[in-house]
Amino acid sequence: MKYHLSRVTVAISSLFLSLLIPHSAQAYTFGQEEVDQSKFIAIAVPFAEGKQYNLIILEQISSTQACWEEKVDQPGVIDPLLLQFDFTGICGRSTDSNGYSIRQGGQDYAMDYRLSVVKQNGNLVLMGYPSRNPGAPKLKIGETQSLTDGFLKIQLEPGWRFSKRSYNGKTLGHIYFTHDQVPSADTIAEAPL
């Protein structure tokens, strides 16, 4: 009797677990929402005494105050105005891979590519480097107009644009660098790792 009861308990437990596993092992499928391109800017931010650069994306959420402006006398040099006031609810700021990633051909590449700003031919270039598959193409996403001091605007390459991640019809805060074509050998860019 005791042995029979133990087998029944194991059978019920196995059935219960089998019902849970398909749902927990299911991958999330993210969509994308198109956005007003004028409300976003990619910026190369210097650190380590200007020897290296980080990527920051700013979003103009409200028209209450401008979040940035391009210096008239220095095209491509950005003044991040949000540093001068409490930008809560006015400006959005994405500073790392939790806030932005690459999306191509309708597929989320957040886990497959890392974004990096590198020096190349007298400019700064925003590159997507494969992180899982070393044979995948490197992606050139944007470039600055020059390499001068300060915060520099990254102009996106033709075909690239900003969009936002969505899930089940709800727009999320995560920003994509979006291109409609899938990565291919034609999108390989020459840049140092």
KOLDREN-841892 format. One record per residue: residue in one letter; x negated, y negated, z negated of N, C-alpha, C in turn. Coordinates in Angstrom, 1 decimal, padded with zeros to 4 digits, always signed. Last residue first. Layout:
[lumse "a" [X Y Z] [X Y Z] [X Y Z]]
...
//
This chain:
[lumse "l" [-038.2 -045.3 +033.3] [-037.5 -044.8 +032.1] [-038.1 -045.5 +030.9]]
[lumse "p" [-038.0 -047.8 +035.9] [-038.7 -047.1 +034.9] [-037.8 -046.5 +033.8]]
[lumse "a" [-036.1 -047.3 +038.9] [-036.4 -048.1 +037.7] [-037.1 -047.2 +036.7]]
[lumse "e" [-034.2 -047.0 +041.6] [-035.6 -046.9 +041.2] [-035.8 -047.9 +040.0]]
[lumse "a" [-031.2 -045.3 +041.6] [-031.9 -046.6 +041.6] [-033.3 -046.3 +041.1]]
[lumse "i" [-028.7 -043.6 +043.4] [-030.0 -043.5 +042.7] [-030.7 -044.9 +042.7]]
[lumse "t" [-026.5 -043.4 +044.9] [-026.5 -044.4 +043.8] [-027.7 -044.4 +043.0]]
[lumse "d" [-026.8 -041.3 +046.6] [-026.8 -042.7 +047.2] [-026.8 -043.7 +046.1]]
[lumse "a" [-026.4 -039.1 +045.1] [-027.7 -039.4 +045.5] [-027.8 -040.8 +046.0]]
[lumse "s" [-023.7 -040.2 +042.9] [-024.3 -039.4 +044.0] [-025.7 -039.8 +044.2]]
[lumse "p" [-020.9 -040.6 +040.8] [-022.3 -040.7 +041.0] [-022.8 -039.7 +042.1]]
[lumse "v" [-017.8 -041.5 +042.5] [-018.6 -040.7 +041.6] [-020.1 -040.8 +041.8]]
[lumse "q" [-016.4 -044.8 +042.8] [-017.0 -043.7 +043.4] [-017.8 -042.9 +042.3]]
[lumse "d" [-015.5 -047.0 +041.2] [-014.5 -046.0 +041.7] [-015.1 -044.7 +042.3]]
[lumse "h" [-016.8 -047.9 +038.1] [-017.0 -047.8 +039.6] [-016.1 -046.7 +040.1]]
[lumse "t" [-017.1 -049.8 +035.2] [-016.3 -048.9 +036.0] [-016.7 -049.1 +037.5]]
[lumse "f" [-018.0 -049.9 +032.0] [-018.6 -050.4 +033.3] [-018.0 -049.4 +034.3]]
[lumse "y" [-015.4 -050.2 +029.6] [-016.2 -049.4 +030.6] [-016.8 -050.3 +031.6]]
[lumse "i" [-015.0 -050.7 +026.1] [-015.1 -051.3 +027.4] [-015.9 -050.3 +028.3]]
[lumse "h" [-012.6 -050.0 +023.6] [-013.8 -049.6 +024.2] [-013.9 -050.1 +025.7]]
[lumse "g" [-010.1 -050.5 +022.5] [-011.1 -051.6 +022.5] [-012.4 -051.3 +023.3]]
[lumse "l" [-007.4 -049.2 +024.4] [-008.3 -049.2 +023.3] [-009.3 -050.3 +023.5]]
[lumse "t" [-004.0 -049.0 +025.3] [-005.3 -049.6 +025.6] [-006.2 -049.7 +024.4]]
[lumse "k" [-002.1 -046.1 +025.7] [-002.5 -047.2 +024.8] [-003.9 -047.7 +025.1]]
[lumse "g" [-001.6 -043.9 +027.2] [-000.9 -045.1 +027.6] [-001.3 -046.3 +026.7]]
[lumse "n" [-003.3 -042.0 +026.1] [-001.8 -041.8 +026.0] [-001.1 -043.1 +026.2]]
[lumse "y" [-005.8 -044.3 +026.0] [-005.5 -043.0 +025.6] [-003.9 -042.9 +025.4]]
[lumse "s" [-008.3 -046.2 +027.8] [-006.9 -046.0 +027.3] [-006.8 -044.5 +026.9]]
[lumse "r" [-010.9 -048.6 +028.1] [-010.5 -047.2 +027.8] [-009.1 -047.2 +027.4]]
[lumse "k" [-011.0 -051.2 +030.5] [-010.9 -050.7 +029.1] [-010.5 -049.3 +029.1]]
[lumse "s" [-013.5 -052.5 +032.7] [-012.2 -052.0 +032.5] [-012.2 -051.6 +031.0]]
[lumse "f" [-015.5 -054.4 +035.0] [-015.2 -054.1 +033.6] [-013.8 -053.5 +033.6]]
[lumse "r" [-017.3 -053.1 +037.9] [-016.4 -054.0 +037.2] [-016.2 -053.6 +035.7]]
[lumse "w" [-019.0 -052.5 +040.9] [-018.9 -052.3 +039.4] [-018.0 -053.4 +038.9]]
[lumse "g" [-019.1 -053.3 +043.5] [-018.3 -052.1 +043.2] [-018.2 -051.8 +041.7]]
[lumse "p" [-022.3 -054.8 +043.3] [-021.0 -054.6 +044.1] [-020.4 -053.3 +043.7]]
[lumse "e" [-023.4 -055.2 +039.9] [-023.6 -054.9 +041.3] [-022.3 -054.7 +042.0]]
[lumse "l" [-022.9 -058.0 +037.7] [-022.7 -056.6 +038.0] [-022.9 -056.4 +039.5]]
[lumse "q" [-025.3 -060.0 +036.1] [-024.3 -059.9 +037.2] [-024.1 -058.4 +037.6]]
[lumse "i" [-025.8 -060.8 +032.9] [-026.0 -059.7 +033.8] [-024.9 -059.7 +034.9]]
[lumse "k" [-027.2 -063.7 +031.5] [-026.0 -063.1 +032.1] [-026.4 -062.0 +033.0]]
[lumse "l" [-029.2 -063.8 +028.6] [-029.1 -063.9 +030.1] [-027.9 -063.1 +030.6]]
[lumse "f" [-030.5 -065.8 +026.1] [-029.5 -064.8 +026.4] [-029.2 -065.0 +027.9]]
[lumse "g" [-034.1 -066.6 +026.3] [-032.7 -066.8 +025.9] [-031.8 -065.6 +026.3]]
[lumse "d" [-036.4 -067.3 +029.0] [-036.0 -067.1 +027.5] [-034.5 -067.3 +027.3]]
[lumse "t" [-036.0 -065.4 +032.0] [-036.4 -066.6 +031.2] [-036.0 -066.3 +029.8]]
[lumse "l" [-035.8 -063.9 +034.7] [-036.3 -063.5 +033.4] [-036.9 -064.7 +032.7]]
[lumse "s" [-032.8 -064.1 +036.7] [-034.2 -064.4 +036.4] [-034.6 -063.7 +035.1]]
[lumse "q" [-030.3 -063.0 +037.0] [-030.9 -063.9 +038.1] [-032.3 -064.2 +037.9]]
[lumse "t" [-030.0 -059.5 +036.1] [-030.0 -061.0 +035.8] [-030.5 -061.7 +037.0]]
[lumse "e" [-027.8 -056.9 +037.2] [-029.1 -057.5 +037.1] [-029.0 -059.0 +036.8]]
[lumse "g" [-026.2 -053.6 +037.0] [-026.3 -055.0 +037.1] [-027.7 -055.6 +037.0]]
[lumse "i" [-026.4 -050.9 +037.5] [-025.1 -051.4 +037.2] [-025.1 -052.9 +037.4]]
[lumse "k" [-027.8 -048.1 +038.9] [-028.1 -049.6 +038.7] [-026.7 -050.2 +038.6]]
[lumse "l" [-028.3 -045.0 +037.6] [-027.3 -045.9 +038.1] [-027.7 -047.3 +037.8]]
[lumse "k" [-029.8 -041.9 +038.5] [-029.9 -043.1 +037.7] [-029.0 -044.2 +038.4]]
[lumse "p" [-028.2 -038.7 +039.1] [-028.8 -040.0 +039.5] [-028.8 -041.1 +038.5]]
[lumse "a" [-029.3 -035.8 +037.3] [-028.3 -036.7 +037.8] [-028.9 -038.0 +038.2]]
[lumse "g" [-031.3 -034.3 +036.2] [-031.2 -034.3 +037.7] [-030.2 -035.2 +038.2]]
[lumse "p" [-030.9 -034.2 +033.5] [-032.0 -035.0 +034.0] [-032.0 -035.2 +035.5]]
[lumse "n" [-028.1 -034.4 +031.9] [-028.5 -033.7 +033.1] [-029.6 -034.6 +033.7]]
[lumse "r" [-027.8 -036.1 +029.6] [-027.5 -034.6 +029.5] [-028.1 -033.8 +030.7]]
[lumse "s" [-028.3 -038.7 +030.3] [-028.8 -038.2 +029.0] [-028.6 -036.7 +028.9]]
[lumse "p" [-029.2 -040.8 +033.0] [-028.6 -039.5 +032.6] [-029.2 -039.0 +031.2]]
[lumse "y" [-028.9 -044.3 +032.5] [-029.8 -043.1 +032.6] [-029.1 -041.9 +032.2]]
[lumse "g" [-028.0 -047.2 +034.0] [-027.4 -046.0 +033.4] [-028.3 -044.8 +033.6]]
[lumse "m" [-029.3 -050.5 +033.6] [-029.4 -049.2 +034.2] [-028.6 -048.2 +033.3]]
[lumse "l" [-029.7 -053.8 +034.3] [-028.8 -052.9 +033.5] [-028.8 -051.5 +034.2]]
[lumse "v" [-032.7 -055.5 +034.5] [-031.7 -054.7 +035.2] [-031.0 -053.8 +034.2]]
[lumse "l" [-034.1 -058.7 +034.8] [-033.7 -057.6 +033.9] [-032.6 -056.8 +034.6]]
[lumse "n" [-036.9 -059.5 +037.0] [-035.5 -059.7 +036.4] [-035.3 -058.6 +035.4]]
[lumse "g" [-039.3 -058.9 +038.1] [-039.1 -060.3 +037.6] [-037.7 -060.6 +037.1]]
[lumse "n" [-039.1 -056.1 +038.6] [-039.3 -057.1 +039.7] [-038.9 -058.5 +039.3]]
[lumse "q" [-037.6 -055.3 +035.6] [-037.9 -054.8 +036.9] [-038.0 -056.0 +037.9]]
[lumse "k" [-036.9 -054.3 +032.3] [-037.6 -055.3 +033.2] [-037.9 -054.6 +034.5]]
[lumse "v" [-033.7 -053.0 +031.3] [-035.1 -052.8 +031.6] [-035.7 -054.0 +032.5]]
[lumse "v" [-031.3 -051.9 +029.2] [-031.7 -053.1 +029.9] [-033.2 -053.0 +030.1]]
[lumse "s" [-029.2 -049.1 +029.4] [-030.4 -049.7 +028.9] [-030.7 -050.9 +029.8]]
[lumse "l" [-026.9 -046.5 +028.5] [-027.1 -047.8 +029.1] [-028.4 -048.4 +028.5]]
[lumse "r" [-026.7 -043.1 +029.2] [-027.0 -044.1 +028.2] [-027.3 -045.4 +029.0]]
[lumse "y" [-024.3 -040.6 +030.1] [-025.2 -041.6 +030.5] [-025.5 -042.6 +029.3]]
[lumse "d" [-022.6 -038.7 +029.0] [-023.6 -038.2 +030.0] [-024.6 -039.3 +030.4]]
[lumse "m" [-020.8 -039.6 +027.3] [-021.7 -038.6 +026.7] [-022.8 -038.3 +027.7]]
[lumse "a" [-019.4 -041.4 +029.0] [-019.9 -041.9 +027.7] [-021.0 -040.9 +027.1]]
[lumse "y" [-018.1 -041.1 +031.4] [-019.4 -040.6 +031.3] [-020.1 -041.1 +030.0]]
[lumse "d" [-014.9 -040.3 +032.5] [-015.6 -041.0 +031.4] [-017.0 -040.3 +031.3]]
[lumse "q" [-013.8 -040.7 +035.9] [-014.3 -039.8 +034.8] [-015.1 -040.6 +033.8]]
[lumse "g" [-013.1 -042.2 +038.1] [-012.0 -041.8 +037.2] [-012.5 -040.9 +036.0]]
[lumse "g" [-015.5 -042.8 +039.2] [-014.6 -041.9 +039.9] [-013.5 -041.4 +039.0]]
[lumse "q" [-017.0 -043.5 +036.1] [-017.1 -043.5 +037.6] [-016.1 -042.5 +038.1]]
[lumse "r" [-017.9 -045.4 +033.4] [-016.8 -044.6 +034.0] [-016.9 -044.7 +035.5]]
[lumse "i" [-020.0 -045.9 +030.6] [-019.9 -045.9 +032.0] [-018.7 -045.0 +032.4]]
[lumse "s" [-019.4 -048.0 +027.7] [-020.0 -046.8 +028.4] [-019.7 -047.0 +029.9]]
[lumse "y" [-019.1 -049.6 +024.4] [-019.1 -049.6 +025.9] [-019.7 -048.3 +026.4]]
[lumse "g" [-019.0 -049.2 +021.7] [-018.2 -050.2 +022.2] [-018.1 -050.2 +023.8]]
[lumse "n" [-020.8 -047.3 +021.0] [-019.5 -047.1 +020.4] [-018.5 -048.1 +021.1]]
[lumse "s" [-023.2 -048.2 +022.1] [-022.4 -047.2 +022.9] [-021.1 -046.8 +022.2]]
[lumse "d" [-023.0 -051.7 +021.2] [-023.7 -050.4 +021.3] [-022.7 -049.4 +022.0]]
[lumse "t" [-021.5 -054.1 +020.9] [-023.0 -054.1 +020.8] [-023.7 -052.8 +021.0]]
[lumse "s" [-019.0 -056.2 +021.8] [-019.4 -054.8 +021.8] [-020.9 -054.8 +021.9]]
[lumse "r" [-016.7 -058.5 +020.6] [-018.1 -058.3 +020.8] [-018.4 -056.8 +020.7]]
[lumse "g" [-014.2 -060.9 +021.3] [-014.6 -059.5 +021.1] [-016.1 -059.4 +021.4]]
[lumse "c" [-012.7 -063.8 +020.0] [-013.8 -063.2 +020.8] [-014.0 -061.7 +020.4]]
[lumse "i" [-010.5 -064.2 +018.4] [-010.7 -065.1 +019.5] [-011.7 -064.4 +020.5]]
[lumse "g" [-010.3 -062.6 +016.2] [-009.1 -062.7 +017.0] [-009.3 -063.6 +018.2]]
[lumse "t" [-013.0 -064.2 +014.8] [-012.1 -063.2 +014.6] [-010.8 -063.5 +015.4]]
[lumse "f" [-015.1 -066.1 +014.9] [-014.5 -065.7 +016.2] [-013.4 -064.6 +016.0]]
[lumse "d" [-015.9 -068.9 +013.3] [-015.3 -067.6 +013.0] [-014.5 -067.1 +014.2]]
[lumse "f" [-018.7 -070.3 +015.2] [-017.4 -070.4 +014.5] [-016.9 -069.0 +014.1]]
[lumse "q" [-021.0 -070.0 +016.6] [-020.8 -071.3 +015.9] [-019.5 -071.4 +015.2]]
[lumse "l" [-021.2 -067.7 +018.0] [-022.1 -067.8 +016.9] [-021.8 -069.1 +016.0]]
[lumse "l" [-019.7 -068.1 +020.3] [-019.0 -067.4 +019.1] [-019.9 -067.4 +017.9]]
[lumse "l" [-021.3 -069.1 +022.3] [-020.6 -070.0 +021.4] [-020.0 -069.4 +020.2]]
[lumse "p" [-024.1 -068.2 +023.6] [-023.0 -067.5 +023.0] [-022.3 -068.4 +021.9]]
[lumse "d" [-025.0 -069.4 +026.6] [-025.0 -069.9 +025.2] [-023.8 -069.2 +024.5]]
[lumse "i" [-027.1 -068.0 +029.1] [-025.8 -068.0 +028.4] [-026.0 -068.6 +027.0]]
[lumse "v" [-028.4 -068.4 +032.2] [-028.7 -068.5 +030.8] [-027.4 -068.8 +030.0]]
[lumse "g" [-027.4 -068.7 +034.8] [-027.7 -067.3 +034.3] [-028.1 -067.3 +032.8]]
[lumse "p" [-028.9 -071.8 +035.4] [-027.9 -070.8 +035.8] [-028.4 -069.4 +035.3]]
[lumse "q" [-029.5 -074.4 +033.7] [-030.2 -073.1 +033.8] [-029.2 -072.0 +034.1]]
[lumse "d" [-027.8 -076.5 +033.5] [-029.1 -076.8 +034.0] [-030.0 -075.5 +034.2]]
[lumse "v" [-025.5 -075.3 +032.4] [-025.4 -075.9 +033.8] [-026.8 -076.1 +034.4]]
[lumse "k" [-025.2 -072.2 +030.9] [-025.9 -073.5 +030.8] [-026.0 -074.0 +032.3]]
[lumse "e" [-022.1 -070.8 +030.3] [-023.3 -070.7 +031.1] [-023.9 -072.1 +031.2]]
[lumse "e" [-020.7 -070.0 +027.2] [-020.7 -070.8 +028.4] [-022.1 -070.6 +029.0]]
[lumse "w" [-018.3 -068.2 +025.1] [-019.6 -068.4 +025.7] [-019.5 -069.5 +026.8]]
[lumse "c" [-015.8 -068.5 +024.1] [-016.8 -067.6 +023.4] [-018.2 -067.7 +023.9]]
[lumse "a" [-013.8 -071.3 +023.5] [-014.6 -070.5 +024.4] [-015.6 -069.7 +023.6]]
[lumse "q" [-010.7 -071.0 +021.6] [-012.1 -071.6 +021.8] [-012.8 -070.7 +022.7]]
[lumse "t" [-008.2 -070.0 +022.4] [-008.3 -071.0 +021.3] [-009.7 -071.8 +021.4]]
[lumse "s" [-007.5 -068.0 +024.1] [-008.0 -069.2 +024.7] [-008.2 -070.3 +023.7]]
[lumse "s" [-008.7 -064.7 +023.1] [-007.7 -065.8 +022.9] [-008.4 -067.1 +023.6]]
[lumse "i" [-010.7 -063.0 +024.0] [-009.4 -062.5 +023.6] [-008.4 -063.6 +023.6]]
[lumse "q" [-013.3 -062.6 +025.9] [-012.5 -063.7 +025.5] [-011.1 -063.2 +025.3]]
[lumse "e" [-016.0 -060.5 +025.0] [-014.6 -060.6 +025.6] [-013.9 -061.8 +025.0]]
[lumse "l" [-019.3 -059.5 +025.7] [-018.4 -060.4 +025.0] [-017.1 -060.4 +025.8]]
[lumse "i" [-021.6 -057.0 +025.2] [-020.5 -057.4 +026.1] [-019.6 -058.3 +025.2]]
[lumse "i" [-025.1 -056.7 +025.2] [-023.9 -057.0 +024.5] [-022.9 -057.4 +025.5]]
[lumse "l" [-028.1 -054.9 +025.1] [-026.9 -055.2 +025.9] [-025.8 -055.5 +024.9]]
[lumse "n" [-031.4 -056.0 +024.4] [-030.2 -055.2 +024.1] [-029.1 -055.7 +025.0]]
[lumse "y" [-034.8 -055.9 +025.3] [-033.5 -056.5 +025.4] [-032.5 -055.5 +025.0]]
[lumse "q" [-038.3 -056.9 +024.5] [-037.2 -055.9 +024.8] [-035.9 -056.6 +024.8]]
[lumse "k" [-039.8 -059.1 +024.1] [-040.4 -058.0 +024.9] [-039.4 -057.0 +025.2]]
[lumse "g" [-038.9 -061.2 +022.5] [-038.6 -061.2 +023.9] [-039.2 -060.1 +024.8]]
[lumse "e" [-039.5 -060.3 +019.9] [-040.2 -061.5 +020.5] [-040.1 -061.5 +022.0]]
[lumse "a" [-037.6 -058.4 +019.6] [-039.0 -058.0 +019.5] [-039.8 -059.1 +020.3]]
[lumse "f" [-035.0 -059.3 +021.9] [-035.5 -059.0 +020.5] [-036.9 -058.6 +020.7]]
[lumse "p" [-032.5 -060.9 +023.9] [-033.9 -060.6 +023.6] [-034.0 -060.2 +022.1]]
[lumse "v" [-029.7 -059.6 +025.6] [-030.1 -060.3 +024.4] [-031.5 -059.9 +024.0]]
[lumse "a" [-027.8 -059.8 +028.4] [-029.1 -059.3 +027.9] [-029.6 -060.1 +026.8]]
[lumse "i" [-024.3 -059.4 +028.7] [-025.5 -060.3 +028.3] [-026.6 -059.5 +027.9]]
[lumse "a" [-021.4 -059.5 +030.5] [-022.5 -058.6 +030.0] [-023.7 -059.5 +029.8]]
[lumse "i" [-018.1 -060.6 +029.8] [-019.5 -060.9 +030.3] [-020.4 -060.0 +029.7]]
[lumse "f" [-014.7 -061.3 +030.5] [-015.7 -060.4 +030.0] [-017.1 -060.9 +030.6]]
[lumse "k" [-012.7 -062.6 +031.7] [-012.6 -062.6 +030.3] [-013.7 -061.8 +029.7]]
[lumse "s" [-012.7 -062.3 +034.4] [-013.2 -063.6 +033.9] [-013.3 -063.6 +032.4]]
[lumse "q" [-011.4 -059.9 +034.9] [-012.9 -059.9 +034.9] [-013.4 -061.2 +034.3]]
[lumse "d" [-008.8 -058.6 +033.3] [-009.2 -059.8 +033.9] [-010.7 -060.0 +033.8]]
[lumse "v" [-008.7 -055.0 +033.7] [-008.7 -056.2 +032.9] [-009.0 -057.4 +033.8]]
[lumse "e" [-007.1 -051.7 +033.8] [-007.8 -052.8 +034.5] [-007.7 -054.1 +033.6]]
[lumse "e" [-007.7 -048.9 +031.9] [-006.8 -050.1 +032.1] [-007.6 -051.2 +032.8]]
[lumse "q" [-008.1 -045.4 +032.0] [-008.7 -046.8 +032.1] [-007.6 -047.8 +032.4]]
[lumse "g" [-008.1 -042.5 +029.9] [-007.8 -043.2 +031.1] [-008.5 -044.6 +031.1]]
[lumse "f" [-009.4 -039.5 +028.5] [-009.2 -041.0 +028.5] [-008.9 -041.5 +029.9]]
[lumse "t" [-008.7 -036.7 +027.0] [-008.8 -037.2 +028.3] [-008.5 -038.7 +028.3]]
[lumse "y" [-010.3 -034.6 +024.7] [-009.5 -035.8 +024.9] [-009.8 -036.2 +026.4]]
[lumse "a" [-010.2 -031.0 +024.8] [-010.9 -032.3 +024.9] [-009.9 -033.4 +025.2]]
[lumse "q" [-009.3 -028.6 +022.4] [-008.9 -029.3 +023.6] [-009.6 -030.7 +023.6]]
[lumse "a" [-009.6 -027.3 +020.1] [-010.7 -027.2 +021.1] [-010.4 -028.0 +022.3]]
[lumse "s" [-007.2 -027.6 +018.7] [-008.4 -028.3 +018.2] [-009.6 -028.3 +019.2]]
[lumse "h" [-005.5 -026.1 +020.3] [-005.2 -027.5 +020.1] [-006.5 -028.2 +019.6]]
[lumse "p" [-006.5 -023.5 +020.2] [-006.4 -024.1 +021.4] [-006.2 -025.6 +021.3]]
[lumse "i" [-006.4 -023.0 +017.2] [-007.6 -023.2 +018.0] [-007.5 -023.9 +019.3]]
[lumse "l" [-003.8 -022.6 +016.2] [-004.5 -023.8 +016.0] [-005.7 -024.1 +016.9]]
[lumse "l" [-003.1 -020.0 +017.0] [-002.2 -021.1 +017.4] [-002.9 -022.4 +017.2]]
[lumse "s" [-005.1 -018.5 +015.8] [-005.0 -018.6 +017.2] [-004.1 -019.7 +017.7]]
[lumse "l" [-004.4 -018.9 +013.1] [-005.6 -019.5 +013.6] [-005.6 -019.6 +015.1]]
[lumse "f" [-002.0 -017.3 +013.0] [-002.0 -018.7 +012.6] [-003.2 -019.4 +013.2]]
[lumse "l" [-003.1 -014.8 +013.7] [-002.1 -015.4 +014.5] [-002.0 -016.9 +014.2]]
[lumse "s" [-004.8 -014.4 +011.5] [-005.3 -014.4 +012.8] [-004.4 -015.1 +013.8]]
[lumse "s" [-002.9 -014.3 +009.4] [-004.0 -015.3 +009.4] [-004.6 -015.5 +010.8]]
[lumse "i" [-001.5 -012.0 +010.1] [-000.8 -013.3 +010.0] [-001.8 -014.4 +010.1]]
[lumse "a" [-003.6 -010.1 +009.9] [-002.9 -010.3 +011.1] [-002.2 -011.6 +011.1]]
[lumse "v" [-004.3 -010.3 +007.2] [-005.3 -010.6 +008.2] [-004.6 -010.9 +009.5]]
[lumse "t" [-001.9 -009.4 +006.0] [-002.4 -010.8 +005.7] [-003.4 -011.2 +006.8]]
[lumse "v" [-001.8 -006.8 +006.9] [-000.7 -007.7 +007.3] [-001.2 -009.2 +007.1]]
[lumse "r" [-004.0 -005.7 +005.7] [-004.0 -005.8 +007.1] [-002.9 -006.7 +007.6]]
[lumse "s" [-003.2 -005.9 +003.0] [-004.4 -006.6 +003.4] [-004.4 -006.8 +004.9]]
[lumse "l" [-001.0 -004.1 +003.0] [-000.8 -005.5 +002.7] [-002.0 -006.4 +003.2]]
[lumse "h" [-002.5 -001.7 +003.4] [-001.5 -002.2 +004.4] [-001.2 -003.7 +004.2]]
[lumse "y" [-004.0 -001.5 +001.0] [-004.6 -001.6 +002.3] [-003.7 -002.2 +003.4]]
[lumse "k" [-001.9 -001.2 -000.9] [-002.8 -002.4 -000.9] [-003.5 -002.6 +000.4]]
[lumse "m" [-000.8 +001.2 +000.0] [+000.0 +000.0 +000.0] [-000.9 -001.3 +000.0]]
//
